[in-house]
Amino acid sequence: MEKQGEQKASRLVFVLYPFPGHINPMLQLAKILHSKGFSITIVHPEFNSPNPSDHLEFTFIPISGNLVESKVSPGDFFDFISALNKNCEGPLIECIPRMSKAEDHRDQISCIIYDGFMYFAQSVADQFKLPGISVRTSPAVTILAFAVFPRLHEQGYMSFLESVSQDQGPELQLLRLKEAAALTRETTTYAMLELRAALTDSMKRCSAIIVNTVDFLEKEALAKVQELFSAPTFTIGPFHKLVPTFSSSLLKEDTDCISWLKRQASKSVIYVSFGSMASVDEKELLEMAWGLANSEQPFLWVVRPGLVRSLNCLALLPNNFQERVGERGCIVEWAPQKEVLAHDAVGGFWSHCGWNSTLESISEGVPMLCKPFFGDQNLSVRYICDVWNVGLELESELERGKIEKAIKRLMEETEGEEMRKRAILLKEKLKLTLREGGSCYNSLNDLAEKILSF
């Protein structure tokens, strides 16, 4: 793609939300826009910070959020985000004037590009009369889910929910948004509603919205997003396909598993990883282990530190487990996931359905066995299983017999083979969007032009 940023100066200030599922796509986006000629400054909370030596082309500025990662769990997720936004606003306000003192006008700040969960950045942008761009690292449909209920005392968005329920195509029907909203009403907390209100309000004031998605994967949801918000929406995903050599894992990747994969038959291996945040209990870990063993299928299993809370996960596996699986199983603490999914030996992915993992699997034509844990994972699984039909869902508790049966359905039976064919078709369709004239290619050029117009 032709560089655009050289025509007019522009330093882009990125504000990161400090967890891997958000850090990685934001740094990927930064690298994408750097390749278009823009200068990049990364503002990030001090904990879980990326390694500046891995990205020498960027300027990094740490700010204090006065929070520690150990206090973060899905149960206090909304309170954590609220505190993080409150604590980071002052430090960012102090940073902006220092960054604005560049003598060369070509290095002046053009806009602030922030992870949607760091919504305070839009208020900072407004204060300094700078454009703000909100980035969604989750599927576009989550924008709709967040916009349904702004605050406890406001019900104005209910009419939007009703319009979604009454005038929706097959995609939105299969996502079961009405059911999700009903369930949300039963479990809603004040902190949850305030977060949704703040995030939605920031998007109503932003100058543009970037979503890590592909037009054809979320056609109806994207159309509804554009109805709801006046800011233009740019879909330039999957980010990772535009920076294929990029890696910013906070955990050390075990590349020995690639050598093990090379010894396996084509499409025979099920890859198992629940990402960087999800956790199981000791009983569930053992059920997973024996389900994998009893399936008689080769497997590559990521058992990261913290998968079972506060315990040494590998030590929990029974002594006879390794004897049972032998060379058929490979267990690592962390894997180079994109390389794994691209390997010919991998025929299925048992996943928590985080959006990054979902896009990475779709990009390589790998069907999925789905076990969502929280948040947008529950919407991703509806896409995978009901809209795109490239996966199976483990709907109840983790139990070895059900796990064994599901693995065999995905890896050995006709049902799984048909899903694999559909996944490969999605992979090929996605490739076309990245080529000159494709939707992703065009959207990226349009985004660069939009930033240059500020």
Kinemage of the C-alpha trace (Angstrom):
@kinemage 1
@onewidth
@group {chain A} dominant
@subgroup {mainchain}
@vectorlist {calphas} color= white
{ca met a 1} P 0.000 0.000 0.000
{ca glu a 2} L 1.194 3.475 -0.775
{ca lys a 3} L 2.267 5.529 2.223
{ca gln a 4} L 0.037 8.464 2.983
{ca gly a 5} L 1.446 9.914 6.222
{ca glu a 6} L 4.458 11.561 4.554
{ca gln a 7} L 2.217 14.207 3.003
{ca lys a 8} L 1.234 15.758 6.315
{ca ala a 9} L 2.572 15.485 9.744
{ca ser a 10} L 1.141 13.254 12.181
{ca arg a 11} L 1.975 11.715 15.479
{ca leu a 12} L -0.657 9.267 16.647
{ca val a 13} L -1.018 8.746 20.391
{ca phe a 14} L -2.197 5.233 21.246
{ca val a 15} L -3.712 4.545 24.673
{ca leu a 16} L -3.574 0.868 25.666
{ca tyr a 17} L -5.790 -1.224 27.936
{ca pro a 18} L -3.261 -3.362 29.849
{ca phe a 19} L -4.154 -6.957 29.045
{ca pro a 20} L -2.746 -9.193 26.267
{ca gly a 21} L -6.003 -9.641 24.353
{ca his a 22} L -6.091 -5.844 23.961
{ca ile a 23} L -2.390 -4.917 23.945
{ca asn a 24} L -1.516 -7.153 21.011
{ca pro a 25} L -4.148 -5.905 18.533
{ca met a 26} L -3.501 -2.276 19.519
{ca leu a 27} L 0.232 -2.674 18.873
{ca gln a 28} L -0.584 -4.423 15.614
{ca leu a 29} L -2.757 -1.469 14.607
{ca ala a 30} L 0.033 0.914 15.603
{ca lys a 31} L 2.448 -1.002 13.392
{ca ile a 32} L -0.042 -0.934 10.512
{ca leu a 33} L -0.416 2.846 10.723
{ca his a 34} L 3.332 3.302 11.186
{ca ser a 35} L 3.751 1.519 7.840
{ca lys a 36} L 1.521 4.224 6.338
{ca gly a 37} L 4.010 6.886 7.432
{ca phe a 38} L 2.649 7.980 10.822
{ca ser a 39} L 4.759 8.436 13.947
{ca ile a 40} L 3.548 6.473 16.959
{ca thr a 41} L 3.567 7.193 20.687
{ca ile a 42} L 2.292 4.429 22.964
{ca val a 43} L 0.799 5.516 26.297
{ca his a 44} L 0.258 2.581 28.645
{ca pro a 45} L -0.362 1.817 32.325
{ca glu a 46} L 2.755 0.704 34.168
{ca phe a 47} L 1.693 -2.857 34.895
{ca asn a 48} L 1.538 -5.453 32.120
{ca ser a 49} L 3.482 -2.986 30.020
{ca pro a 50} L 4.806 -3.971 26.589
{ca asn a 51} L 8.556 -4.211 26.099
{ca pro a 52} L 9.777 -1.056 24.283
{ca ser a 53} L 12.845 -2.931 22.979
{ca asp a 54} L 10.500 -5.090 20.894
{ca his a 55} L 9.182 -1.988 19.100
{ca leu a 56} L 12.036 0.429 18.553
{ca glu a 57} L 10.022 2.367 15.984
{ca phe a 58} L 7.588 3.564 18.688
{ca thr a 59} L 7.920 6.002 21.592
{ca phe a 60} L 6.618 4.557 24.868
{ca ile a 61} L 5.247 6.602 27.775
{ca pro a 62} L 4.185 4.704 30.929
{ca ile a 63} L 1.529 6.249 33.172
{ca ser a 64} L 0.416 5.211 36.630
{ca gly a 65} L -3.002 3.637 37.059
{ca asn a 66} L -2.413 2.928 40.767
{ca leu a 67} L -3.741 -0.604 40.253
{ca val a 68} L -2.214 -4.063 40.319
{ca glu a 69} L -3.043 -6.924 37.991
{ca ser a 70} L -3.425 -9.398 40.869
{ca lys a 71} L -6.687 -7.703 41.844
{ca val a 72} L -8.250 -8.289 38.431
{ca ser a 73} L -10.756 -11.084 37.880
{ca pro a 74} L -13.928 -11.415 35.781
{ca gly a 75} L -15.940 -10.797 38.963
{ca asp a 76} L -14.575 -7.285 39.516
{ca phe a 77} L -13.986 -6.480 35.849
{ca phe a 78} L -16.308 -3.457 35.708
{ca asp a 79} L -15.027 -1.877 38.911
{ca phe a 80} L -11.460 -2.364 37.695
{ca ile a 81} L -12.082 -0.615 34.370
{ca ser a 82} L -13.829 2.267 36.117
{ca ala a 83} L -10.900 2.746 38.513
{ca leu a 84} L -8.363 2.445 35.696
{ca asn a 85} L -10.108 5.160 33.674
{ca lys a 86} L -10.387 7.442 36.674
{ca asn a 87} L -6.740 7.010 37.691
{ca cys a 88} L -5.208 7.316 34.215
{ca glu a 89} L -7.002 10.485 33.119
{ca gly a 90} L -4.805 12.918 35.091
{ca pro a 91} L -1.485 11.388 33.963
{ca leu a 92} L -2.570 11.515 30.301
{ca ile a 93} L -3.635 15.153 30.659
{ca glu a 94} L -0.140 15.906 31.967
{ca cys a 95} L 1.482 14.050 29.037
{ca ile a 96} L -0.292 15.806 26.177
{ca pro a 97} L 1.284 19.291 26.561
{ca arg a 98} L 4.766 17.758 26.714
{ca met a 99} L 4.114 15.776 23.556
{ca ser a 100} L 2.668 18.858 21.849
{ca lys a 101} L 5.911 20.850 22.154
{ca ala a 102} L 7.518 19.279 19.088
{ca glu a 103} L 9.218 21.999 17.041
{ca asp a 104} L 8.638 20.217 13.760
{ca his a 105} L 4.935 20.593 12.956
{ca arg a 106} L 5.112 17.243 11.192
{ca asp a 107} L 5.583 15.644 14.612
{ca gln a 108} L 2.590 17.361 16.230
{ca ile a 109} L -0.197 15.171 17.624
{ca ser a 110} L -2.834 14.448 15.015
{ca cys a 111} L -5.236 12.381 17.137
{ca ile a 112} L -5.600 10.059 20.101
{ca ile a 113} L -6.383 6.438 19.239
{ca tyr a 114} L -7.622 4.553 22.284
{ca asp a 115} L -8.822 1.107 23.216
{ca gly a 116} L -12.571 1.429 23.770
{ca phe a 117} L -12.178 0.316 27.393
{ca met a 118} L -9.937 3.369 27.989
{ca tyr a 119} L -12.841 5.695 27.231
{ca phe a 120} L -11.416 8.491 29.407
{ca ala a 121} L -9.054 9.207 26.494
{ca gln a 122} L -11.956 10.714 24.521
{ca ser a 123} L -12.543 13.279 27.282
{ca val a 124} L -8.831 14.109 27.219
{ca ala a 125} L -8.961 14.468 23.433
{ca asp a 126} L -11.976 16.783 23.752
{ca gln a 127} L -10.184 18.873 26.369
{ca phe a 128} L -7.221 19.460 24.037
{ca lys a 129} L -9.452 19.794 20.950
{ca leu a 130} L -7.924 16.708 19.381
{ca pro a 131} L -9.820 14.075 17.383
{ca gly a 132} L -10.337 10.808 19.228
{ca ile a 133} L -10.610 7.403 17.570
{ca ser a 134} L -12.178 4.502 19.483
{ca val a 135} L -10.852 1.005 18.727
{ca arg a 136} L -12.816 -2.179 19.320
{ca thr a 137} L -10.594 -5.226 19.720
{ca ser a 138} L -13.741 -7.361 20.125
{ca pro a 139} L -16.435 -8.105 17.519
{ca ala a 140} L -18.512 -5.207 16.224
{ca val a 141} L -21.653 -6.720 17.707
{ca thr a 142} L -20.330 -5.966 21.211
{ca ile a 143} L -20.845 -2.283 20.419
{ca leu a 144} L -24.558 -3.035 20.140
{ca ala a 145} L -24.535 -5.054 23.349
{ca phe a 146} L -22.922 -2.183 25.249
{ca ala a 147} L -25.295 0.399 23.783
{ca val a 148} L -28.505 -1.325 24.900
{ca phe a 149} L -28.720 0.094 28.461
{ca pro a 150} L -26.886 3.366 29.081
{ca arg a 151} L -27.716 3.921 32.791
{ca leu a 152} L -30.098 2.682 35.448
{ca his a 153} L -32.243 5.804 35.158
{ca glu a 154} L -32.139 5.953 31.348
{ca gln a 155} L -34.101 3.628 29.116
{ca gly a 156} L -33.776 5.594 25.898
{ca tyr a 157} L -31.811 2.896 24.138
{ca met a 158} L -34.531 0.316 24.654
{ca ser a 159} L -36.129 1.465 21.419
{ca phe a 160} L -32.903 0.575 19.662
{ca leu a 161} L -32.955 -2.894 21.184
{ca glu a 162} L -36.536 -3.330 20.024
{ca ser a 163} L -35.593 -2.232 16.513
{ca val a 164} L -32.786 -4.797 16.501
{ca ser a 165} L -35.232 -7.462 17.690
{ca gln a 166} L -37.961 -6.580 15.181
{ca asp a 167} L -35.903 -5.764 12.100
{ca gln a 168} L -32.997 -8.141 12.018
{ca gly a 169} L -31.646 -10.504 9.433
{ca pro a 170} L -30.488 -14.070 10.042
{ca glu a 171} L -27.095 -13.002 11.446
{ca leu a 172} L -28.504 -10.951 14.311
{ca gln a 173} L -31.283 -13.471 14.954
{ca leu a 174} L -28.728 -16.248 15.416
{ca leu a 175} L -26.697 -14.098 17.790
{ca arg a 176} L -29.699 -14.136 20.166
{ca leu a 177} L -29.300 -10.491 21.160
{ca lys a 178} L -32.789 -10.311 22.653
{ca glu a 179} L -32.064 -13.325 24.889
{ca ala a 180} L -28.724 -11.838 25.885
{ca ala a 181} L -30.390 -8.552 26.812
{ca ala a 182} L -32.981 -10.347 28.946
{ca leu a 183} L -30.242 -12.222 30.780
{ca thr a 184} L -28.286 -9.001 31.218
{ca arg a 185} L -31.256 -7.349 32.933
{ca glu a 186} L -31.159 -10.098 35.570
{ca thr a 187} L -27.418 -9.793 36.283
{ca thr a 188} L -26.803 -6.097 35.735
{ca thr a 189} L -24.854 -4.128 38.342
{ca tyr a 190} L -24.511 -0.380 38.673
{ca ala a 191} L -20.809 -0.598 37.696
{ca met a 192} L -21.728 -2.546 34.556
{ca leu a 193} L -24.314 0.001 33.470
{ca glu a 194} L -21.975 2.918 34.158
{ca leu a 195} L -19.232 1.283 32.095
{ca arg a 196} L -21.609 0.715 29.194
{ca ala a 197} L -22.811 4.296 29.413
{ca ala a 198} L -19.291 5.748 29.512
{ca leu a 199} L -18.057 3.596 26.651
{ca thr a 200} L -21.100 4.352 24.505
{ca asp a 201} L -20.932 8.087 25.279
{ca ser a 202} L -17.268 8.194 24.237
{ca met a 203} L -18.149 6.553 20.937
{ca lys a 204} L -20.897 9.104 20.333
{ca arg a 205} L -18.250 11.855 20.642
{ca cys a 206} L -15.358 10.229 18.784
{ca ser a 207} L -14.241 11.169 15.272
{ca ala a 208} L -13.936 7.613 13.992
{ca ile a 209} L -14.367 3.991 15.053
{ca ile a 210} L -11.933 1.214 14.153
{ca val a 211} L -13.026 -2.412 14.526
{ca asn a 212} L -10.763 -5.454 14.294
{ca thr a 213} L -13.179 -7.370 12.110
{ca val a 214} L -14.045 -8.144 8.493
{ca asp a 215} L -17.080 -6.762 6.678
{ca phe a 216} L -18.495 -10.082 5.500
{ca leu a 217} L -18.137 -11.713 8.936
{ca glu a 218} L -20.375 -9.141 10.683
{ca lys a 219} L -22.331 -7.491 7.901
{ca glu a 220} L -25.586 -6.912 9.785
{ca ala a 221} L -23.954 -5.875 13.062
{ca leu a 222} L -21.764 -3.331 11.282
{ca ala a 223} L -24.779 -1.867 9.506
{ca lys a 224} L -26.531 -1.394 12.878
{ca val a 225} L -23.402 0.197 14.367
{ca gln a 226} L -23.328 2.738 11.560
{ca glu a 227} L -27.009 3.507 12.189
{ca leu a 228} L -26.351 4.112 15.883
{ca phe a 229} L -23.182 6.226 15.653
{ca ser a 230} L -22.419 9.132 13.350
{ca ala a 231} L -18.643 8.568 13.306
{ca pro a 232} L -17.402 6.571 10.310
{ca thr a 233} L -16.528 2.941 11.043
{ca phe a 234} L -13.356 1.418 9.574
{ca thr a 235} L -13.035 -2.371 9.445
{ca ile a 236} L -9.411 -3.252 8.812
{ca gly a 237} L -9.192 -6.655 10.452
{ca pro a 238} L -7.800 -9.071 11.068
{ca phe a 239} L -4.992 -6.777 12.263
{ca his a 240} L -2.572 -9.693 12.619
{ca lys a 241} L -2.764 -10.534 8.905
{ca leu a 242} L -1.453 -7.060 8.027
{ca val a 243} L 1.622 -7.522 10.256
{ca pro a 244} L 2.357 -11.254 9.869
{ca thr a 245} L 5.802 -11.202 11.534
{ca phe a 246} L 4.602 -9.277 14.572
{ca ser a 247} L 4.797 -10.835 18.046
{ca ser a 248} L 4.305 -9.163 21.420
{ca ser a 249} L 3.420 -12.008 23.767
{ca leu a 250} L 3.854 -11.241 27.469
{ca leu a 251} L 4.525 -14.968 28.043
{ca lys a 252} L 7.503 -16.839 26.627
{ca glu a 253} L 6.480 -18.956 23.652
{ca asp a 254} L 7.634 -22.577 23.543
{ca thr a 255} L 8.656 -23.118 19.917
{ca asp a 256} L 9.615 -26.762 20.504
{ca cys a 257} L 5.975 -27.627 19.865
{ca ile a 258} L 6.465 -26.752 16.199
{ca ser a 259} L 9.020 -29.567 15.903
{ca trp a 260} L 6.463 -31.902 17.484
{ca leu a 261} L 3.790 -30.753 15.015
{ca lys a 262} L 6.067 -31.583 12.092
{ca arg a 263} L 5.954 -35.253 13.141
{ca gln a 264} L 2.131 -35.403 13.082
{ca ala a 265} L -0.180 -36.314 10.210
{ca ser a 266} L -2.036 -33.635 8.270
{ca lys a 267} L -5.124 -32.224 10.075
{ca ser a 268} L -4.742 -34.777 12.899
{ca val a 269} L -3.922 -32.489 15.852
{ca ile a 270} L -6.389 -30.652 18.048
{ca tyr a 271} L -4.827 -27.518 19.504
{ca val a 272} L -6.110 -26.523 22.965
{ca ser a 273} L -5.679 -23.055 24.456
{ca phe a 274} L -7.916 -20.864 26.623
{ca gly a 275} L -5.973 -17.633 26.167
{ca ser a 276} L -4.314 -15.482 28.800
{ca met a 277} L -7.189 -14.788 31.247
{ca ala a 278} L -9.625 -17.732 31.479
{ca ser a 279} L -9.238 -20.228 34.308
{ca val a 280} L -10.593 -23.638 35.317
{ca asp a 281} L -10.650 -25.509 38.618
{ca glu a 282} L -8.625 -28.605 39.450
{ca lys a 283} L -11.471 -31.004 38.618
{ca glu a 284} L -12.041 -29.378 35.221
{ca leu a 285} L -8.330 -29.633 34.405
{ca leu a 286} L -8.408 -33.373 35.107
{ca glu a 287} L -11.583 -33.828 33.027
{ca met a 288} L -9.899 -32.015 30.153
{ca ala a 289} L -6.824 -34.215 30.491
{ca trp a 290} L -8.746 -37.494 30.410
{ca gly a 291} L -11.077 -36.274 27.667
{ca leu a 292} L -8.044 -35.553 25.506
{ca ala a 293} L -6.410 -38.863 26.422
{ca asn a 294} L -9.538 -40.932 25.767
{ca ser a 295} L -10.174 -39.287 22.388
{ca glu a 296} L -7.051 -41.027 21.037
{ca gln a 297} L -6.437 -37.845 19.020
{ca pro a 298} L -3.012 -36.135 18.882
{ca phe a 299} L -3.180 -32.878 20.852
{ca leu a 300} L -1.134 -29.773 21.577
{ca trp a 301} L -2.321 -28.395 24.930
{ca val a 302} L -1.402 -24.998 26.379
{ca val a 303} L -1.419 -25.281 30.179
{ca arg a 304} L -0.236 -21.815 31.140
{ca pro a 305} L 0.612 -20.635 34.645
{ca gly a 306} L -2.653 -19.501 36.230
{ca leu a 307} L -4.936 -21.739 34.168
{ca val a 308} L -5.844 -23.250 37.544
{ca arg a 309} L -5.837 -20.396 40.075
{ca ser a 310} L -2.847 -20.229 42.445
{ca leu a 311} L -1.713 -23.746 41.656
{ca asn a 312} L 1.028 -25.457 39.660
{ca cys a 313} L -1.170 -26.747 36.853
{ca leu a 314} L 1.252 -29.302 35.422
{ca ala a 315} L 1.803 -30.826 38.870
{ca leu a 316} L -1.943 -31.522 39.059
{ca leu a 317} L -1.910 -33.932 36.134
{ca pro a 318} L -1.950 -37.578 37.287
{ca asn a 319} L 1.281 -39.572 36.993
{ca asn a 320} L -0.217 -42.070 34.563
{ca phe a 321} L -1.546 -39.362 32.221
{ca gln a 322} L 1.746 -38.857 30.362
{ca glu a 323} L 2.214 -42.626 30.186
{ca arg a 324} L -1.249 -42.960 28.636
{ca val a 325} L -0.805 -40.316 25.923
{ca gly a 326} L 2.931 -40.781 25.236
{ca glu a 327} L 4.121 -38.978 22.112
{ca arg a 328} L 0.521 -38.360 21.070
{ca gly a 329} L 0.304 -35.379 23.407
{ca cys a 330} L 2.402 -32.234 23.645
{ca ile a 331} L 1.920 -29.898 26.632
{ca val a 332} L 3.447 -26.404 26.756
{ca glu a 333} L 3.019 -23.350 28.979
{ca trp a 334} L 2.538 -21.033 25.989
{ca ala a 335} L 2.590 -21.528 22.221
{ca pro a 336} L 3.217 -19.350 19.152
{ca gln a 337} L -0.479 -19.543 18.340
{ca lys a 338} L -0.554 -18.011 14.874
{ca glu a 339} L 2.235 -20.339 13.730
{ca val a 340} L 0.483 -23.314 15.317
{ca leu a 341} L -2.858 -22.602 13.645
{ca ala a 342} L -1.143 -22.155 10.272
{ca his a 343} L 0.535 -25.571 10.548
{ca asp a 344} L -0.801 -28.314 8.282
{ca ala a 345} L -0.932 -30.808 11.155
{ca val a 346} L -3.592 -28.804 13.038
{ca gly a 347} L -7.154 -29.826 12.209
{ca gly a 348} L -9.092 -28.255 15.077
{ca phe a 349} L -8.858 -25.616 17.801
{ca trp a 350} L -10.443 -26.052 21.245
{ca ser a 351} L -10.730 -22.426 22.331
{ca his a 352} L -12.233 -20.003 24.857
{ca cys a 353} L -13.401 -18.017 21.782
{ca gly a 354} L -11.603 -14.780 22.539
{ca trp a 355} L -11.919 -12.549 19.477
{ca asn a 356} L -8.197 -12.622 18.635
{ca ser a 357} L -8.171 -16.426 18.763
{ca thr a 358} L -11.370 -16.559 16.725
{ca leu a 359} L -9.939 -14.364 13.961
{ca glu a 360} L -6.653 -16.275 13.972
{ca ser a 361} L -8.502 -19.578 13.591
{ca ile a 362} L -10.768 -18.254 10.822
{ca ser a 363} L -7.729 -16.811 9.027
{ca glu a 364} L -6.169 -20.282 8.815
{ca gly a 365} L -9.331 -22.240 8.015
{ca val a 366} L -9.331 -24.189 11.296
{ca pro a 367} L -12.721 -25.267 12.755
{ca met a 368} L -13.282 -24.809 16.471
{ca leu a 369} L -14.471 -26.563 19.600
{ca cys a 370} L -15.883 -23.765 21.748
{ca lys a 371} L -15.920 -23.273 25.510
{ca pro a 372} L -16.535 -19.574 26.249
{ca phe a 373} L -15.918 -18.288 29.785
{ca phe a 374} L -17.051 -14.649 29.988
{ca gly a 375} L -17.669 -11.383 28.159
{ca asp a 376} L -17.653 -11.168 24.383
{ca gln a 377} L -16.607 -14.825 24.155
{ca asn a 378} L -20.305 -15.669 24.478
{ca leu a 379} L -21.072 -13.645 21.341
{ca ser a 380} L -18.093 -15.047 19.442
{ca val a 381} L -19.336 -18.594 20.015
{ca arg a 382} L -22.687 -17.709 18.456
{ca tyr a 383} L -20.885 -16.472 15.347
{ca ile a 384} L -18.686 -19.582 15.199
{ca cys a 385} L -21.396 -22.174 15.786
{ca asp a 386} L -24.618 -20.586 14.508
{ca val a 387} L -23.745 -17.918 11.923
{ca trp a 388} L -20.597 -19.230 10.228
{ca asn a 389} L -21.157 -22.921 11.158
{ca val a 390} L -17.470 -23.655 11.659
{ca gly a 391} L -17.529 -24.968 15.223
{ca leu a 392} L -19.139 -27.008 17.978
{ca glu a 393} L -20.006 -25.736 21.455
{ca leu a 394} L -19.321 -27.546 24.728
{ca glu a 395} L -22.503 -26.280 26.367
{ca ser a 396} L -22.315 -27.794 29.862
{ca glu a 397} L -19.644 -28.503 32.468
{ca leu a 398} L -16.344 -29.973 31.381
{ca glu a 399} L -16.761 -33.754 31.598
{ca arg a 400} L -14.376 -36.273 30.041
{ca gly a 401} L -16.991 -38.298 28.172
{ca lys a 402} L -18.540 -35.214 26.558
{ca ile a 403} L -15.084 -33.841 25.737
{ca glu a 404} L -14.036 -37.111 24.103
{ca lys a 405} L -17.228 -37.229 22.027
{ca ala a 406} L -16.926 -33.577 20.934
{ca ile a 407} L -13.298 -33.999 19.863
{ca lys a 408} L -14.187 -37.037 17.757
{ca arg a 409} L -17.113 -35.153 16.159
{ca leu a 410} L -14.819 -32.295 15.193
{ca met a 411} L -11.738 -34.246 14.164
{ca glu a 412} L -13.009 -37.556 12.758
{ca glu a 413} L -16.649 -37.391 11.724
{ca thr a 414} L -18.347 -36.024 8.612
{ca glu a 415} L -19.842 -33.153 10.617
{ca gly a 416} L -16.365 -31.885 11.492
{ca glu a 417} L -15.120 -32.332 7.949
{ca glu a 418} L -17.970 -30.183 6.630
{ca met a 419} L -17.077 -27.496 9.166
{ca arg a 420} L -13.464 -27.669 8.031
{ca lys a 421} L -14.553 -27.091 4.440
{ca arg a 422} L -16.614 -24.052 5.450
{ca ala a 423} L -13.705 -22.711 7.512
{ca ile a 424} L -11.385 -22.996 4.513
{ca leu a 425} L -13.893 -21.093 2.384
{ca leu a 426} L -13.915 -18.299 4.985
{ca lys a 427} L -10.114 -18.278 4.925
{ca glu a 428} L -10.050 -17.836 1.156
{ca lys a 429} L -12.723 -15.138 1.265
{ca leu a 430} L -10.798 -13.295 3.961
{ca lys a 431} L -7.634 -13.339 1.834
{ca leu a 432} L -9.473 -11.446 -0.889
{ca thr a 433} L -10.321 -8.591 1.497
{ca leu a 434} L -6.605 -8.000 2.132
{ca arg a 435} L -5.667 -7.669 -1.537
{ca glu a 436} L -5.724 -4.459 -3.553
{ca gly a 437} L -9.355 -3.494 -4.041
{ca gly a 438} L -10.538 -5.669 -1.136
{ca ser a 439} L -12.639 -4.265 1.699
{ca cys a 440} L -9.832 -4.301 4.273
{ca tyr a 441} L -7.334 -2.798 1.829
{ca asn a 442} L -9.740 0.003 0.921
{ca ser a 443} L -10.811 0.643 4.517
{ca leu a 444} L -7.188 1.051 5.625
{ca asn a 445} L -6.508 3.598 2.898
{ca asp a 446} L -9.724 5.427 3.822
{ca leu a 447} L -8.654 5.471 7.478
{ca ala a 448} L -5.269 6.968 6.596
{ca glu a 449} L -6.994 9.661 4.539
{ca lys a 450} L -9.393 10.363 7.407
{ca ile a 451} L -6.526 10.865 9.860
{ca leu a 452} L -4.729 13.152 7.416
{ca ser a 453} L -7.889 15.266 7.149
{ca phe a 454} L -7.895 16.152 10.850
